[in-house]
Amino acid sequence: MNPELWSLVQDAGIESLLREAAGAHGVSLVTFQNVADVLSREEPPAGAVLAIDGTGKFKNYLTIIKRIQKSLFCTDVIVFGPPKTSEGVNREYALGVDLYVSVPVKREEFFTALAGIVEIRRVKGTAKIIGRSREINEMLEMALRVAPTEVSVLIEGESGSGKELTARAIHLMSKRRERIFEALNCGSLAEGVLESELFGHERGSFTGAVARRQGLFERANRGTLFLDEVGEMSLNMQVRLLRVIETGEFMRVGGSERMHTDVRIIAATNRALEAAVERREFRKDLYYRLRVVQIRIPPLRARAEDIPLLVHYFIAQSTHKHGRKIRAIEKEAMDLLTVYPWPGNVRELANVIDNLAIMSGDGTIRADEVEQRLKEKTSNQVFPDLPVHVPKSREDIERELILNSLLSLHNDLKEVLRILKGEGAPSGGKWRGLVEVKEANGPEPRNLEKMEREAIREALAANAGNRRKAARQLGLSERTLYRRIREFKIEGARKVR
């Protein structure tokens, strides 16, 4: 399935270029006169690529994009506009533009760029993958490259991050797309049940086997078999799986007939399989057979700019499923959802939005409702005002040590300030003699909170209010910066989406 190319363009030259590009890439061109016509149109199955002329009637294209992305979730946006600096173009991308084309248009460059957007849009639309972040696009570009081949693929990612959706996307873009796609979670089944599910069984092979049963290797012949949580397989099952991959042969449980299968294997895991190999918990030969190509799915917290788009998508799904009309979501509520780390990834976000949509009393999702819902999901005691639970990775532990050191230094400086103000010193220890070196009429030290407030304001001003860039400049996480902005009531900060 191909996406459609939608035109919200009134310039005859650009319109002609779009028509030529649509023909070159085998997509249909649909023209619109105004934004209302676009919003009234249903998205095609594979989504759409919308081209906007930002040099004429639609100069407010950023507002248009925001409106579109709240209701058309599988639509990417191309903007034709005046030349900008690289910083200006990056700003456009951060605000929802997928491709910014400077006018006058360089034809060949535009055709090449459009081809990439069409291909990625086709994968997203076909597999219903929602997101436009650089991380998700890079992952899908790799999936596109590997899909037409026959090699085994190992997908690594946290639970709930979309491993099965990615596997399905690879299948739908492969030569086997017309054949069956079978999926099995290997971590949820006992060894005997898993063996029967994969290889089938003969009648009477065990208690309860009242009839012959085909296994997935038999049913998925000439198709694709997705094995989720493959790292949970026992060593015995790993041996049997390795044999099928190497020879294409297997036998049903309790059978003697050798069966043959032509199945493409896509495996997935939320474990570090390489480490499991080193601990001899996973066979090295099977690991390298499965990991001909490795694709890593970014966790949701690594692509926070996709969260608002996903939120609107899940709100629409909940509205359709439960008949509860959600008219709006408060900006503060969206900010809380965006800075939460989502340890359960997209699956957890979908669950939370479903709950909020059902429980919302007046059709508006409010910040206090979101905060309460997230607090129910975590027992975080470190920052009680922040409804966040952060899994303790090595990076988190190192960051926590640094924070503790900074807090200790902060307390020490406060003690120094107290002494320099003449409030006395402890009777001993590291502060002994400090009062003696204080200048009688020296200037009073600056208040630490005032210094921190000014540092945040300066960083925000230097980055045009962009919280993400300001946090990076200050060496803070965006969540920490967001909390300090709220505490200090600093205005002029904006969240990049």
N, C-alpha and C positions, 0 to 999 in steps of 0.2 A: 504494500500500500504506500502511495506517495502522498505527502502533504499537499495542500493547495497553496498557491502564491496569491495573497490578497493585496490589492493595490488601493491605498488611500492617497492617491497622487493626482494632481491636476496639471502638472507640467507635461506637455506633449512629448518632449525629448526623453524624460525619465520613463514615461508610460511606454514609449516605443522600446526602450531598452529592457524594461521588465517583460514585455511581450516576447522579445527575442530570447531573453534568458529562460523564460518559462518553457519555450519550445525546445531549447537546447538541453534542459534538464528533465524533460518529460513530465512537467507538472502543469496543472490547470491554472490559468490566471482568472481571478475574479475581481472585478472593479467595484468600488464603493464611492458614493458621493459624500457621505458624512459618517461620523462616529456612531450615530444611532443605528445606521444600517449594519455596521460591523457587529455591534453588540446584539442585534436581533438575529444574527446568523448563527446556526449551530455549527460547531467545529466538525470538520471531517474526521473519520476514524484515526487517521495518522496525524491530525493536527494541521496547523497552518503557519505560514510565514507571512507576516504583515509588513508591507513596505509603506512608510509614511514620508511625505514630502515636507520636511521641516523648514523649507525656505519660503513657503507661501502661506496658504490658508491655515495650515496645521502647525504653526510655530510653537504652540503650547503642547507639543507632542509628549512631554514628560507626564503631564496631567492625563493625557489620553492613554498612555501606557499603563498608568496606575489603575484607571478604570477598566481597561481591557483585562489586565491580569487578575482582577477580582472575579471575573466571570468566564473568561476563556483561558483555561489552564494549559492547554496544549498549543499555545500560540507564541511564536518568537517574533521579534520586532527588528526591522531594518529601518534606519533613519537616513534620509538624504538631507544633508545640511551644509552650511558654509564650512570652509576649512577651519580646523581647530588644532591646537597644540596636542602633543601626546598626552599631556596631563588632562586637557579638556576632554579628549576622547575617552580616556580611562574613567573620567567622572561620568560620562554618558553610560558606559558599560555598568558602572556601579549602581546607576539609577534605573536600570531595567532595559537598556538597549542591548541587543545581541550583536548588531553590526552597525557601525557608523560609517557612512559613505560620503566623502567630501565631494561637493559639486564644484567644478565639472567632474563627471565620473570617468575614471580610468576603466574602460570596458573590460579588458582581460582580467584585471585584478578583481573587479566586481564579480565576474562570472565564476572565478575560482573560489572566492569567499562564499558566494551563494551556494555553490555545490556542497561545501562543507556543512553549512547550516541546514540545507535540505536533507542531507544524509543523517545528521544527528537528530533532526526533527522527526524523520521517518522512524528511527529506532525508538525515540521517546514515545511518539504517538502510538506505535504498534504495540509496545509493551506497557503503555500507561505509566511511564516513568516521569515524575513531576520534578522539575528543577532546571535551573539555567546557570548554576554556578560553574566556575572554571573547573572545580574538582570533579563534578559530575560529568561535564562535557569531556574532560580528558579520559575518564574511565570509559565512557561510551565510545570514544574514538578508538580505544584499544579493542573494545568488543566488536566494533565494525571491521577492524582489520582481521580479527581472528575468525569471525563468523563464517566466511565462505570456505574456510579450510576444514579439514577433518581431524585436526589435532584435539587431544584432550585439554580441558581447561580447568584450572583450579581457582575458584573464587574465594577470596578471604575477606571477611568483614564481620563486624559485631552482630549480635542477634538483633533482628528487626531492621537491619540497614538496607534490605532489598536484594538479598543474594538470589532468591528464586526469580524475581522480576528480571534481573540481569541475565540469568541463565535462559529464561524464556525469550528475552530479546535476542540473544545469540542464536537460539534455535530458529526464531522467526526470520532472521536475516541469513540463514544458512541454506544450503542446497536441500536440506531435509525438511524445509518449512511445511511441505504438504503432508508430511508424515506425523506420527504421534509424538507428543512430548509427555513423558512420564516423570513424576517427581516422588521421591521417598526420603523421609527423615530417618536416617540411620540411628540417630541417638535416642529415638523414642521407642525402639523395639528390642526385645530380648533376642539373643543370638539365634535361637531356633525359629522364631517368627520371622526374623530378618532373612534367614536362609530361605525359608519358604516363599517370602515375598519376592526375593530376587530371582530364584531359580525355579520356583514352582514345586509341586510335589505329586507323587503318584497316589492313587487310591490305596488306603490301608498302610501307608508309610509310617503313620503315627496315629495315636488315638485321636479320633475326630476327623481324620482325613477320609471322608466318605466318598470323595470323588477326585478325579484328576484335576489339578489346577495349574493354569499357566502362570509363570512368574514374569516379572517385569522385563527381564532380558528377552523373553520370548514375545511378549506383547509389544515391546518397543522396537522390534526388529526393523531396521532401515530408518529408525527415527532417533530421538535423543533421550537419554536417561540422565536425570538430574539427581545426584546423591548428596543430600544435605547432611551436614555434621558427620562427614565421612571419617573424621578423626576419632569418633566414638566406637568404631568397629573393633571387634576383638581381633587378635592376631590370626586366629584360625579363619575368620571371615576375610581378612585381608589377603590371605593366601589364595582363597577361592576367587576373589575379585581380580587379583593379579593374573590368574590363569585365563580368565575370560578375556581380559584386556589383551593379553599376549597372543592367544590362540583363537579367540572367538568361539570357543567350545565350552559347554557346561552340561551337567546332568541334573535332572529334577531330583529332589529329595526322594530317596527310596527307589529311584529308577536306575536303569542300566544303559539306556539309549543315550548316545552322545548327540547333543543338540548344537546347532550352529546359529550364531546371531551376528548381525552387523549393526552395532549400536554405537553412537557417539556418546562418550561419557563427559559430563560436566559435573565436577564435584565441588563442594563448598564446605567451609569450616570456619568456626569462630575461634579455633585454637591456633596456636603457633605450631604448625606441623613440623617445621624444621627442628624446633626444640624437642618435640615428641620423638622425632627420629633419633636425636642424640641421646635421649633417655631410653631408647629401644622400646618405646611404646607404640611406634608406628614404623612399618617396614620401609627401609630406604628405597628398595627397588620399586615398591608401589608408589611411594611419594614422587619419584622422578617420572614414573609413567603418567601419573595424574597431572603433574605440574609441568607439562610441556609449555604451556603459557599460563602465567599467573596474573590474575586481575584483582586488584585491591579496591574494595568499595569504601569510600570515605564515610566516617560516622557523621550523623546529622550535625553535631556540634562543629564539625570542620567545614560545613557549608551552610552557615547560619543565614546567609542571604536567601536561601531557598525556603526558609521556614515560613515567611508570610505567604508565599505562593501555596505551600502545602496546607497552611491553615485555611485559606479561602477554599481550596479544593476539598478538604475534609468537611468544612462547614456546608458546602453545596451537597456533598454526599449524605451528610446527616439530615439535611433538609429534605432531600428526596426519600431517604429511608424512613424517617420518623415523622415526616409531615410537620416539623417544627420550623417555622420561618425565622431565620436569624437575619435581622436587618443590618446590624453593624457590630463591629468589635472596637472597643476603645483603644486609642493609640498606646496608652500605658499598659493595657492588657497584652497588646501585641509585643511591646518591648519586653515584658516579663517572659512571654513564650519564646522570644528570640534569644534571650541571654541564658535561659535554662539549658543545662548541658545534655539533656535527653539520653540517659544511659540506655534506655530501651529503643532509641532511635525512632525511625518513622512509625513503627508499629505503636510505640508508646504515645507519640504525638497524636496519631489517629484516635487512640483510645481516649485521651484527654479531651480532644475536641468533641468527640461523640458525647462524652459526659457533660461538657459545658453546654452543648447545643440542646440537650434534653432538659437540663436543670435550669437554663436561663428563663427567667420569669417573664421578661418583657421584650424578648427578641434582640437584646443587646448583650454581648459578652463583656463584662466589666472587669477592671483590674483586680478588685477585691475578690471576685469569684475565682479568677485565675490563680491569685496568690494562695487562697485557701486550698484550692484543688492541688496545687503543687506541694504545699506544706504537708498535706495528707500523704504524699508519696515519699517523703523523706524525713529522716530523723536527724538532719544536720544540726549540730549544736555549735559548730565553730562560728558561723555567721547566722545567728538566729533570725536576722531580718531578711535573709536571702533564701528563698525556697529552693535550694540547690543541693543535690547530693552528687559529689564528684568521686568517681572510682579512683583509687589511689594507685596510679601508675608510677613508674620510676620518675617521670617528669614531674608529676604532681607532688611526690614526696620531696624532691629537690626544691621545688617551688615553696613548699610549706616550710622547709628548713630556712630558706632565705627570708620568708616572711617573718618567721619567729625571730631571726637575727635582727631584722629591721625593727620589729616591735620592741626587742630588748634595747636596741640603740635609742629608739624613741623615748623609752622610759628613762634611760640614762640622761638624755638631753633635758627631759623635763625636770629631773632632779638637779641638774646643773643650773637650769634657769631659776629654780626655786632658791638655790643657794646664792646665785648672783643677785637676786632680788632682796637678799638680806634676811631670808626666812630661816636661816640656820642650816647646819649641816649635821649629818649623823655623827655619833661620837667616835667612830673609828672607820676602818675599812678604806676603800679606794677614794673616798671623798675627803679624808683627813688633810688639813692644810690648804684646802681649796679656797676657803674664805680669805686666807692670808694673801693670796695673789690677786684678789679682786681689786680692780681699780676703783677708787673711792667715787669718782664722778664719771665713770665710763658710760657709754651709751647702753640703753636697755636692749637686750636681745629681742629679735623679732619673734612674734608668736608663731609656734610651729604650725598650727592649723591654718593661720593666715598665709604662711609660706606655701603650704600644700595647696590651698585654694588658688593662690596666684599661679602656682606651677601648672595646675590643671587648666586654668583660664588661658594661660599663655600657650599651652600645647593645643588647646581647642582653636584658639585664634590663628595659630600658625598652620593649622590643617583645615581651615574653613569650617570648623564645627564638626568635622568627621571624627566620631568617637573611636572608630577602629584604628585610624592612623594616629590619633592622639594617644591611645592606650599603648600602641607600639612604641611611640616616641618616649613615653614615660616609663616603659618597661613593666606595664601592668597588664593584667588580663582585662578584656572588655567588660566582664561582669563586675570586677572590682571598681573600674572607673565609673561604671553606671551607678554603682552604689554610692560612691563618693559624690558624684554629681547630684544625686538626690539628697544626700545629707547636707551638702553645702548650698543647695538650691541654686545651682549654676544654670543660667539660661544660655541659649545659643548652641547647645549641643544637638547633633542630629545623628540618627542611626542610619548607616548605609545599608540599603537592601538590594 
